[in-house]
Amino acid sequence: MPVSADLRTETGISECLDRLAAHKHENRPLATYRLQFNQQFTFQQARQLIPYLKALGISHCYASPLLKSREGSQHGYDIIDHNQLNPEIGSEEDFHAFAAELKAAGIGLVLDVVPNHMGVGQGSNPWWQDVLENGRSSPHADFFDVDWEPLREDVQGKVLLPILGNPYGEELEQGRFKTGYEEGAFHVFYYDKRLPLDPQTYPLILESTSDFPQRPARAGGGLDPDLQELEALMRAFAALPRHSADDPEDKKRRRLEVPQWKQRLASLTRRSAPARAVVQRALEAIAGRAGNSRSFDALHRLLEAQAYRVAYWRVSAEEINYRRFFDINDLIGLRMENPEVFAATHRLIRRLLAENCVTGLRVDHPDGLLNPVQYFTRLQMLYAASQCAGPEPLGATAVNGIEREVQQVWADHDWLVDGPPMFVAVEKILEPGEDLPADWPVDGTVGYEFCNLVNGVFIDARNHRTFTTLYQRLTGIRADIDTIIYRSKKLIMDSAMAGEVRVLTHLLQEISSTDRRARDFTRKALADAIGETIACFPVYRTYIDERGTLSERDRLYIHAALARARRRNESTPAAIFDFLGSVLLLTPDSKNTIEGRRRRLCFTLKFQQLTGPVMAKGLEDTACYVYNRFVSVNEVGGSPGHFGVSVDDFHKANMERLRLWPFSMLCTSTHDSKRSEDVRARLNVLSELPKEWAQTVLRWRRINRSRKRTISDGRAVPDGNEEYLLYQTLAGVWPSDHARREDAARRVKEYMIKAVHEAKVNLSWVNQNPEYIAALEEFIARVLAPGSPARPNAFLEQLESFIEPVVFFGAINSLAQTLLKLTAPGIPDFYQGTEFWDYSLVDPDNRRPVQFAARQAKLEQLQRDGSSQPPRELAARLLELWRANPDDAGIKMFVIMRALAFRHANQGLFRRGAYIPLFATGAAAEHVCAFLRELTIGSRRSAAIVVVPRLACTLLQKKKAPPLGDAWGDTEITLPPRSPNEFQNVFTGEALRANANRGLACREVFATFPVALLKSI
């Protein structure tokens, strides 16, 4: 634990800055390994993996959220308490034992934090329960992004809770609400959802029984003192200030008195049988009787008096009055811009940072925050405070929980000039051509843009027309991808997020009503302009802050969106888009009043918090399932319209990353991936086989036509688009091992059901169609049914024959992209289990338990073999083992292990070394991707050359053989002047020397192994 520094002296400041500078270099990972924690994978199990991760070459464990989440959570993004570890993962002792072993092994811990939202669904979030009980009087009311003054009058001062499976009146009169009492507090259950009741309304419950407030006489005459006390308590509860009270003194009194009266009621009912009996009779009386509508009147009055209004779940799309994580009602937005919220949610994180149990952070969904840069700056300040003052604040603190003196010191020193002191990676999705904002004090993104970049290198862009023509023939879909994304975003705004658009429309109408040039715009016209502009927005969001700071970047994106919206709506008067633009660009109206400026800024801040969720739901969760031309590119951060990346563009992006964000993460698979890296690697082989693929798919369609079923509304299931998605999915995941095919068929079926729902074309999660799903399941079962000698399955036989070379060259692609990830500028990240071949689909498929025992055994075997066999012999044997058995993943683990060992031995080279693209000449030049990493310190120079094959199936003319030796003909890589010319292959130990023309012959580079990492000697 760091020693507290005296921040009042220049000596203390210098010491603190020195410590932070040292930590900055220590805490930047060399390689991360993502672990998904839940009740099936705990701290104790993770401890067992530490020696394995160390031996593999991992510098930092990268953990999914570890704070207390909802019971049974599989992912941890539904946190209910930011100041506790998740007990389902382990105790605090378990965590510290895990952290201690990580430290002992020299491995850091990057923690995934979730500042945007909290889970609220099961009644286990104490802050949210307090808001539901006390409304705006709750001290946590301002923690959540709730609109307490919504458009609907019956929800004014309340929270709309869309939790009901059927309309409210139906659920009420079916007796689905059950009232209860426990330890001085009344509540109501709706199935597993527990809702607190406003203490001021407790008397409504007792009044529902006929013997209260009438008091039965005691045996000796007189009145029962316990029931007298019960009546007095009910009067006290009734006298409480209302949950909607605005007066600070009323709120204060309510907060003081509610616990007192509850405690007295609990004490009374514990000791008094008569009091308990009255409470029980009241609960029974207010419950109502099925078949008697009037018997539910009292319960209805009780529910109507609460600080919330329960509603049918379908109401949420249009009426919900709190910000959600996308369209998930059980994940409510936090107001992290509120310094009190930051303070309340980061106490445990500060302690873990101070104890060096956590050495870096990954920030989930920063685009949901009102002001991301403010949050990142506070995180860095929090880290500084944790290192300079310890786990608890020393002295006076600001509202955000950070010492005032710490903030003053860092305000007076340009401590971010060399980069932030703490490693922070952000889950920011960048659109093509978009850069991470330069003023963000972070190290970069989690790497989605690299994932799509490196994937594109292995796609043959020359064949995009053939794939487009085939897709149009199979599906009839001729719309361009921009139109599909536009329509998908509009669909989201018309359905799941209609309420958010409605709120924005109301705000914009308030602004227009005070502007004489805009007051005649109708509500519908304003709503249409908002929807069209968001649908045309080119990026996830802009970053205008609460002060109205507008960057040139944001100005350009707003102008671009408005221009696109005008083009798509030529019949709409341009004036309405001009007006919307003036608001978004914070142009003052003619009056230029403070209130007018405030309203415009309020609208703009809300607007930019909506564009991101609409983009995510419209592109990632809709268009990526609608436009299935070539699904390898339908990935988070990618676009279904892309088809390949040139080697030149790959190099340019790497050089730009090294210049701007050298510690950005590089991923190829994540827990959010639509398909794992190895599925995409296989699918990319199809881009090299356009004619064969087209002929095969058309043949499969003919074979399987009779397996379709026409449902009652006349549709044949599946439609052409869904059927083509199925064939691509099978090409990407179908196993070579017959023993795993039954499981693969189950997984494919589950994936297809999810994909069809997400596309929202034939059905959706909101509009279910059991008949359609049954027909789809039946089709998949028939298509994948094992054949027999008497009745062979021609489709399955053809599938297995066709994918043999796809599996083979897909593995070559996988080795190549893995090596590029390991050596390009940035921090390579490995999703759990992907050191073996991994053919996972979207969640929940990619969150299945990992068989770590097999991976540990394989690594131990590789270590033994590496110590007893020459490198060339070991590499050749691993290659042959894989050729004999495509499921043998030793070769992939070998590449990772050897490359990571080289990274550790040459940290400066990969942290600070130059990136120099290398180019090839000769017959197979287009099949090479190569670059040089070089670092010169004084007279000492270190260098490494990375060379991988691309489009190997074409290179080998579809012959199932590794791209080795003579396959490369006269192809050679040209080295730059003054670079080293003697090298040793890290994988094989072979020595290489450049020729007189400074060329490295590819037949020598790839003499015995299909990828090359060459170190200078």
N, C-alpha and C positions, 0 to 999 in steps of 0.2 A: 504494500500500500504506500502511495507517495507521501512524503513528509510535507506538511503544510508549509507553504512559503509565506514570508511576510511581504504582502503586496504593497505595503506603505513605503518601502524603500527601493531605491534604484537597484541595489544589490539583489533584493528579492525578485524584482522584475527580471533582471538579467538571468538569474538562476532558473526562473520559471520558463523563460523563453528558450534557454539552452535545453532544458528538459524536453520541452515540446518539440524542438528541432530534432532532438535525438529520437524521440518517439515517432516523429514523422517518417523517418527512414526505416525504423524497426517495424512499423505497423503496415507498411505497404506490402501486400501479399506478393508472393512469387507464383503461387497457384492455389486456387480455392477448390473445395469439394463440398457440394451442397448436400446436406442431410435433411430429410423430412421427418421431423419429430411428431409423434402422437402416442396414444396409449399402446400402440403395437411396436413403437420404436422409442425407447426411453433413454435417459441419461446413462443408466447402467449398461444398456446395450451399446450405446455410442462409445463408452469407455473401452469396450473390448476391441473397438476398431482403431484406436489411436496408434498402436504399433503398425498396423497395416497402412494407415494413411501416411505415417512417417516414412515407411519403407517405399511407398509408392512415389513419394516426393512432394507431397502436399504441404504447403506452408501454413494454410489457414483453413480451418473448418468453417463452413458457411452454413449457418443454422437457420431453419425456418423459424417463425416467431415462437418464442419460448414463454411468453407471458400468459397468465391465466386466461384461457378461452372457454367458450361454451362447452358443456359436458359432451364428450364424444367427438369433438372437433377433429377432423382428419388433417387440417392444414394450419390452424393457428391464427388465421387472419380475422377471426371473430372474437377479439380480445374483450373480456368483461372486467378485467382488473389489471391496470398497468403497473401495479406495485406489488404483484405476487408472481412468482413463477407458476407455471402450469402444473398442478399436483398430479395430473394424469401422466405427465412425462417423468416426474420424480420429485423428491423433496428438495429443499434447499441444500441439505447435506449431500444429496446425490449430485446436484449441479456443481457444488464446489469441489467434490471429488473428481468429477469430469473435467472441470476447469483446471484443477491442479495437475492432473495428468497431461492435459494439453500443454500447460506451461512447461512441465518437466520434459516433454518431448520437443519443446521449441516450436509448438504449433499455436498460432493465434486463433481467435474466434471472432468471426464477423456475424453480427446478429441482425436479423431481419426485423425492422421496427415498422409499426403500422400507425402513423399519426393521423390518417384521414378519417377513420371511422372506428366504431366499436360494435360488438355483437349485442343484441338486445332481445332476442327471440324467446328465451325460456324463462324469463323472470329472474335470472341470476346475476344481472348487472346491477350492483347496488346504486350507482349514480342514476341510472335510468329509472329504476324502481322508485327512487326518491322523487324524480321529476313527475312520474305518473301519479304518485301519491299527493304531491304538494304543488304541482303545476309551476306557475311562474314564481311562487314563493320559495321553491327549492333553491338551495345554494348552488345546485348544479344545473339550473335551468339555462344558464348562459354557456354551459359547456357544449351543448348540442345545437346543431344548426337547424333550429325550429323556427318556423314563421308563426308567431303567436297571434298575428292579425291577418289570417287568410281571408280569401274572398267569401267563403261560406259563413254566414252569420252564426250557424249552429256549431261552428268549430272555433269561433273567436275565443282566444284565451285557452285553447285546448290543443291536444295532440290528436290527430286522426290516427287510429290504430287499425289498419286493414288486415285483421287477423282471422276473420270469419270465413268458413267454408261455404256459407250460403248467406242470403240477405238477412240483415239483423233481426227483423221481426220474426222470420221463420225460425232462426236459431233460438231466439228468446222463448218463443212459445213451444218449442220442442224440449225445453228444459235443459239446454246445453250449458247454461251458466250455473255454476255451483258456488254458493257463498260459503265462506269458512272463517274460522276464528282461531288464532294462535297467539299466545303470549301478549295479550293486550292490543292486538291488531286484527282488523277484519280485512278480508280479501275476497276476490272472486276468481274462480278457475274457469277457463275455457279449454277443455281437454288438458294438455300439459302446460298451458300458458297461465301463469299466476299473475294476476293484476292486483296491486294494492288499492285499497279504498281510501278516499279522502277522509281523515279523522273527523272533519266537521260534519260529515254525512253519516257517522255512526248512529246517531239517534234515529235516522230513517229505518235502520234495520230493526232496532228495538221496538219502534212504533208499529211494526208489522204484526206483533203478537198482541192478543186481546188483554193479557194480564199485565201489560206495561203501558203507561206508568202507574196503573192501579196496583196497590201493594197488598198482598194477603196479610191478614193479621197473624201475629205470632200466637203460640199456644196460650200464653198467659195474658192475651190482649195486647194492644199496642201494635207498633209497626216493626217490620224486620229491618234492623239497622243496615244490613248488607244491601238490601234493595234500595234503601234510602241513599246509600252511598253510590249505588249504581245509577240512580236517577240524577244525583248531583254530578256525577262524572259525565253523563250524557249532556247535561246543561253546559258543563264546561267545554265539551267538544263542540257543541252547537255555537258557543260564543267565540270560537276561534275566528281569526280573520280568514276571509275567503282565500282559496288557492290562487285566485287571480289578483290578489291585492297588489297595488302598485306602491303604496306608501312603505318606505324602508322600515319604519317603526313597526308597522303591522307585520311585515315579513319577519322582523326580528322576534316579535312576540310569539308568532306562530312557531318559529323554529325552537324557541325556548320551551313553550308550553306543551307542544305535541308529545315530546318524549316523557315529560312528567305525567301527563294524563294517561298515556299508554302504560307506563310503569305501574301506576296506581290501579288501572283496570286489570292488568296482568296479576298483580298481587291479590286483588279482590277475588278474581275468578279461580285462583289457585286455592284459596282458603274457604270459599263460600260455595256450598252446594246449591243454595237457592239462586245465587247470581249465575252460576253455570247453567242451571236449568232454564232460567229466563233467556239467556243467550242462545242456548240450543233450540228452544221453542221458536225464538225469533228467526233463527236461520232456517228452520223447517217451514215457517209460515211464509217467509219472503221468497222461498224457492219456487212457488207456484205449482199448479197441477196441470199436467198435460191434458189437453181437451177443454180447458177452461181459460179462455183468453184473458178475462178480467183478473184472474188470479195472479197474472204476471205484472199487473200495473205497478205494484210497489217496487218490484225489482227493476222495472223500466225507469221509474223515478230515481231510484238509487243510481243506476248507471248513467243517466242523463246528468246527474249532479257532479260527476267526476271531472277531473282535469284532463280527461281523454274522452274520445268518442269512438267506441268500437264499431267497425264497419266491415262489410263484405270485401274480400281481398281484391275483387275486380275494381273496386272504387279507387285503389291506390294509383292507378295509371293517371287519373285525372284530378284527384282531390287531395293526394297526400301533401302534408304541409311540413315535412322535414326532408332535408337533403339525405340521399341514400348513397351507398356505394353502388354506382350504376342503377339498376332497377331492383335491387335486393332489399325488401322491406325490413329484414331483420338486421341490416347493417346500416346504422345511422351515422351521418356525418358529424365529426367533431369540429368545433370552432377553434382550431389550433392557433389561429391568429391571436386569440385571447391569451394574454400572458399567464393568467391563472390556470388555464387549461394546460399550457406547456409545463408549468411548475408541477401540477398535480399528476401529470402523466409521465414524468421523467425522473422521479426520485430514485426508483430502482435502477434505471439505466445509468444514472450518475454513479450510484454505488458500484455497479458492475464495472464501469469504466475506471473508477478510482482504484478498485482492487485488481485492475488489469485482467479481470476474468474475460472481459470483452475488449477487443482491440480495434474494432471497426464496425461500421453500421451499413446496412443496406436499407434504403428508405422505400417503402412500398407506396405506389400510386401517389407521387408528389403532385400530380396534376389536379388532384382533388382539393388541394389546399388553396386557401384564398391567396396566400402570399408565400410561395415556396422558398424564395431566397431568404426571407425573414426567418423561416423555420430552419433552414440549413445553417444560417449564421448563428442562431441560438444553439443549435447542436454543437457547433464548433466552440462556442463560448462555454457551453456546459462541459465539454471535454476539457477545456483549459482549466475551468474551475475544479474539476475532479482531479486533475493532475497537480494543480498548484495549491489546493486547499483541502482535498480529501473527499470522502464520501458524503459528508454533510456540510452544508454551508457554514462559513465562519463569518460572524458579524452581520451587518445589515444586508438584507437582500432586496432585490427589485421584485416586482410582482411576478416576474417569470421564474423566480426561485434561484436566480444566479446572483452571487455577491455583487453589490454595487461597485466595489473596488475592482473586482475582476473586470467588470464591463468597462470601467473607466480606463484601466490600464490598456485594455485591448482597443479601446476607441482611440487612444493616443498613439498607438503603434500600428504600423501597417503590417500586421501579423499574417495577412493572407497573400502578401506579395510573392512569396515563394511557394504558394500552394497551401492549402489548409493543413493544420496539424494532425487532424484525425482522418483516417481513411473512411470516406463515405461514397458509396455507389448508389445511384438513384435509378428507380425503375421508370425511366422516361423513354417513351416510344417516340423516336424521331422519324419524321417522314422524309422521303428522298429530298436531298438538298437542304434539309433543316439542320442547324447546328445547336448544340447545347448552349443555353445562355452563358455568356462569358463571365458574368458576375456571380454565378453560383459557386459558393465555396465548397465544392465537391471534387472528387477525383474522376468522375465520369459516370457512365451508365452501367447497367448490368449486362449490356452486350447484345441486345436484340439486333441492332443494326449490323454488327459483325456477323451474327448468325446468318442473316440474309445475304450479306456480302459474300461470305465464303461459300455459301451454298450455290450462289449464282455462277461461281467459277466453273462448276462441274456440270453446267447445263449448256447444251449446244444451241446457242441463240439462233443459229442459221435455220433451225427447223421450226421456228415459231409459227410460220404460216400454215405448215402442214397440220400442226396441232390445233390451230384455230379452225381450220376447215373441217377437220375430223369432229371437233367439239360441236360446231354448228350443225353438222350432219346428224350427229347422235341426239342432240338435245333440242334443236330448233332455236337455241338462244343466240341472237345476233347483236344484242346490245353490247356496247363497249363497257369496259370495266368501270370507267368513271361514272357512267349512267347507272350502273348497278349499285355502286357505292352510294351515289346520290339518292337513289330510290330506297336503298336499305336504311339510310339515315332518316329519310322522311318517314318510313314505316315505323321506326323506333319513336320518333317524335309524335306520330299519330296514335301510338299505342302505349308502350311501356313508360314513356316520358312525356306524355301529353300534359300532365299536371305541371311539370317544370316549365314547359312552354307557355302554359296558361298564366303562371305567375309572372313570367317575363313580359307577357303581353299586357297584363294589368299595370306593371311598372311603366312600360313604354307609353301606355295610354295616359297615365297620369302626367307624364312629361309632355306628351303632345297636346294635352288639353290646355296647357298654360302657354303654348306657343301658337300665335295667331296664324303662322304659316303652316302649321301641322295639325291644327285642332280638328280639321275635317276628315282626317284619315280615320276610317272605321276600325272597329276592334278586329274584324276579320282581316282587313288589309294589313294591319300591324302584325297580327299573328302570322300571316302568310309571309311577310317580309322577314320576320325573325326566323321562321322555319326554313325558308329558302336560303338565307345567308348561312345558317348553321350547316345545312346540307351541303353547301358549297365551300365550307371552310377547309383550307388546304392542309392545316396541321391540327394537332389535338387541341391546342389552346394558345392564347396570348398570356402575357404576364404583367399586365398593368397592376400597380399596387394601390394601396389605400390612399396614397398621396396624389394619385393621378399621374404617376410617372409613366410616360409612353415612349418606348424605344422605337427606333427606326424599323427594327425587325417586326415589331408588332404592327406598326403602321402599314407596312407593306402587306402583311397577311390579311389585315382587315380590308384594305383596298382590293386585294385579289379576290377575297370572298364576295365582296359586293359586286365586283365586275362580273364574276361568274354567275351570280344570282341574277343580275340584269340580263345577261345573255340567255339564260334559261327561261326568262319571264319577260319577253319583249313586249307583251301586251299589258304588262303592269306599269303604271306610271313610274318613271325613274325618280320622281320626287320623293317617293316613299323610301326608296333605298338611300337617297341622299340624306333624308332625315335620320334614318337609322345609322348611317355612317357618321353623321355629325355627333350623334350620341355616343357611339362606340369610340370615336376619336376625341371625345371630351371637349368638343367645340362649344363654347358658351352660347346660350341662346341670346336673343336680342336684349333681354333684361339683365342677363349676367348676374343673377342673384346668388347668394350663398346657398339657399335652398335648391335652386335650379341646378347648380353645379353638384350639390350633394346627390340629388336624384339621378343625374346622369352617371355619376361615378358608381352609385349603388347598382344601377342597371348593368353597367359594364362589368363590374366585378361578378355579378350573378351570371351574366351571359358567358363569361369565359370559364366559369366553373361547370357550365353545361355542355360546351362544345366538346370537351374531352370525353365524357361518358357517351355522348351521342356517336362520336367517332368510334369509340371502342365497341359499343354494341352494334353499330351499323356496319363497320368494316370487319373487325375481328370475329364478332359473334353472329354475323348475318352474311355479309358479302362473301366471306371466306368459305361459307358453306353453300353459297348459291352458284358462284362462278368456278366451276370445277374443271377448267380447261387443262390445267397441269398443277395438281395439288401440292407438289413439292414447294411451290412458292407461296402457298396460302398459309402464311406463318405470321405470328405476332411481330409487328414491326415491318412486315413485308407487304406486298401487294399482289393479288391474283393476276394483275395485268402484266407483271414483269416476266421476262423469260431470258434469264442469263445475265452474267456480269462479265465484262471483258477483263483480261488480265491487267491491262493498263488502268482501268478504273479501280481494280482491286489494289494495285500499288498506290494509286493516288489517295485512296481512302486511308490506307495504312500510314502513309507519310503525314497526312493531315492529323490523324489520331496521335501520332508520336509528337507532333508539334504542339497540339492543343491539350490533349487528354491522355498522356502517356500511361496513366494507371487506370484507364477505363477497363472494365471487365470484358472478356471475350467468351461468349457462350456458344454452344452448338445444340444443347438440349437444356431445357429447364422444366420446372413443374408446371409452367404455363404453355409449353410447346403444343402445337397442334399435332405434330408428329416428331418423333425422336430423330436425332441426327442420322442414324443408320437407315431409317425408313426413307428419309429424303435422299440419302446417298444412293439407295437402290432405285428410287423413282427417277433420279437424274439420268440413269442409264437409258431409260425410255426415250429421253430427248435425243439420244444418238441412234435410235431405232424407229424413226417416224413411220416408215412404210410398213415394217414388220408389225409394229404396234397397232397401226390402223387396221391392217388386214386381220390381225388376231382378234381385236375387239369386235369388229364386224362379224367375224365368225362366231365368237362367243355369244353375241347378241342373238344370232340365229339359233344357236343350240339351246339357249335358255328362254326363248320366246314362249315356249309351251309351259314354262314353270311360273309365268306370271299369272296373276288372278285379277279379274275385273271385279271391283267392289260395287256396292249397290248404287253409287252415284255415277257409275259409268267409267270411272278412272281405272286404267291398268296400273298395277303396282308391281315394282317401282316404276317411276317415270324414267325417261332416258337419261336425265341428269343424275338421278340417284343411282341408276344402274352403272353408269360410267364411273361414278365415285367409288362404287363397290369394287369394280375391276382394278382401279388404280390402288385402292387400299389393299387388295389381295396381292398385287404385285409388290407392294412395299413391305408386307408383314408375313406372308404365308411361309411357314417354317419348312426347312428341309427335313427335319426329324419327324417321322410319321407319328411318333408318340405324343408330339405336342400339337397335333392338328385339331384334335377335338377342342382343346382349350383355345386355340387360335380362332376356331369357328365361333365359339361363344363370345370372345372378345370383339370380333368383327361385327357380330350381330348387335352387341351392345353399343358399339361405336356408331353403326349406321342409324340406330334408333335415335341416338343423341344428335347426329348430324342432320337428320331429316327434321327434327324439331327445331334446331338452331336456324336452319335455312328459312323457316317460316313461310314456305311456299305451299306445301300440301297439308301441313298441320304445324302446330307450335306448342310450346309449353302451356300457353293460355287456352288454346283451342285444340283439345285432344280429339283423336279419332281412333278409337280402339279397333275398328274394322280395318283401317289403313295399316296400323301397326301390325295386326295379326297377319295381313297379307304380305307385308314386307318381311316379317320373321319367317313366314312359310316359304317365300321365295329364296331367302338366304339358306334356309335349312335344305331345300331341294338342291340348290346349286352346289352346296358343300357336302352333301351326303356322300359318305364313302361308297365307292362302287364295289362290285363283286365280279368274279369271272363270268357269272351268268348275266349280270346287268351292270356293265361298267359305266362309270360317270365320265363321259367324254370330255365335259368341260374341265373337271378336276384333273384329268390326265393331261389335257392340253395346257392348263395353267402351270402344272408342275414342270412340264417340259419347257415351256416358254421362259419361266423365271430362272432356270438354271444359270444362264449367262448373266442375267440381271443380278442375281445374288452374288455371283463371282465378281463382276466389275463394280457392283455396289460396295463391296468390301474394299476394293482398291480405292474407290472414291473416299471411303470412310477413313482409311489410313492417311490419305493425302490431306483431307480437311483437318484431321486431328493434329497432324504435324504443323500445318499452317497456324492453327490456333495456339499451339505450344510455342511458337517462335515469332509471331507477328507482334508489333507494339501493343502492349496491354497486358492484362493479367488473365491467363487461361483459367477457365472455370469448368469443372466437371460435375455434371449432375449425377447423383448417386446411381451407381451401377453401370454407368456408360463406359467404364474401362473395359467392359465386355461388349460384344455385339448387343445392341438393344433395339428391339423393334416394337416400341411402345407407341400408342396413339394418344389422343388428348385425354385429359383427366376424366374419370378416375383411373384410366388404364395406366398412365405413366406414374401413378403413385402406389403401384403394387409393391409389396415387400420385396426387398432385394436379397438375393441369396449370397450374402457376404462370405459365408464359409467357403463356397467354391472359389470366390475371388481371392480370398486369403491363401487358400491352398495353391492356386495357380501362381500367385506372386512368390510364394516360398519356393515353389519348384523352379521358377525363373531365376531366382537368386542363387539357388543351388547349381543350376545348370550354368549360370553365368560365371560362377567361380571355378567350374571344372571344365568348361569347354571354351575354345577360342571363339571370339565374337562372330566371326564369319560362319563358323560351323553352326553355332546356335541360331543365328538369323536364318540360315538356309533350312535348318530343321524345322523351325517354327513356320516357315513358309510352306514346307511340304506337309506338315501336320494340318495346316489350314486347307491346303488344296485337297487333301484326302477327306477332310471333314469340315465343311463350311461353318459348322457351329463352334469349332475350336477357336477361342478368342485369345489364345496366347500371344498371337502376333500383334494384336491391337494393344494389349497390356504392355508388351515389350516396348513398343514405340513410345508409349506414354512414360514408362518407367525410365527408359534411357534418356529421353529428351528432358524430363524433369530433373534427372541427376545432372545433366549438362547445364540446365538453367541455374541450379543451385551452385554449381562450381564456377559459373560465369555470370553472377548476378548483375554486375555493372553493365555487361554487354547487353543484357535484355532490358535493364531499367533505363539506361541512358544511351545505349549504342545507336549509331545512325542506321537508317533503313535505306538501302540502295537497291532499286529494282535491277534485276539482271534479265537480259534478253537472249533468246536462242536463235540460232541460224540452222538451216538444213531442212530436210524433208519433213521432219516431225516437230518443227519449231512451235506450231500452235498448240502442241500437246504438253508444253512445259510451262510451269509457273515457278519462278525462282527469284530469290532475293538474297542480299548480303546484309548481315548485321555486323557492324564494325565499331570498335571503341579504341581510341588512342588516348592514353594517359602518359604524358611525358614521352619517353622513348619506347614505352611498352604498348604494343598493339595486339589486340585480340580480335578475332573475326570468326564468323560462321556463315556458311552458305546453306540455304534451304532450297531443295529442289523436289518438286512433286510432279507426278503425271496428271494430266487432265484429259477427259474424253478418251480414256484408255480403250474402251470398246471399239471405237472408230480406229484408233491407232493399230490395234491388233486385228482389224478387219473381222471383228466378232468372234475371233478364235479365243476359246477359253484358256488363256495363258497369261501369266503376269507380264507386265511391260518391262522386260529385262533385255540386256545385252543387244543383240543384233536387231531387235525390234526398232531401235532408235536410229539405225542407219548412220548417216553423216551428221546427225544433229549434235550441236555443241552449244555450250553456254559461254558467252563472252564476258570476261572479267574486266572491271574498270582498271585504268592505269594505277599503278602503285599499290594495288591491293595485293595481299599475299597470293602466292601461286602454288603453295604446297598444302595439302589437306589430308585429314584422316576421317574416314566415315565413322561416325559415332555408333552406328548400329552394327557395322560389320568389321570395323577395325582396318579396312582396306585403305592403303595410301593412294593418293591421287596427286597428279602434278599437271598444271596447265601447260599447254603446248606453246610453241613459239609465238603463236598469234593470240596468246592469253585466252585460249579456249579450253573448256573442260568438256571432254567427249561424254555425251549422255550414255553411250554404251558402257563406259567405265563407271560413271556415276551410279547407274542402275545395273551394275554387273550382276549382282546376286540378290538385291533387295529392292522392292518397288518404291520406296521413298528414301530420301537422303538428307542427312544432317551432317555437314562437313565442317570440322573444326580446323582452323589454321594451325600449322605446325612449323 
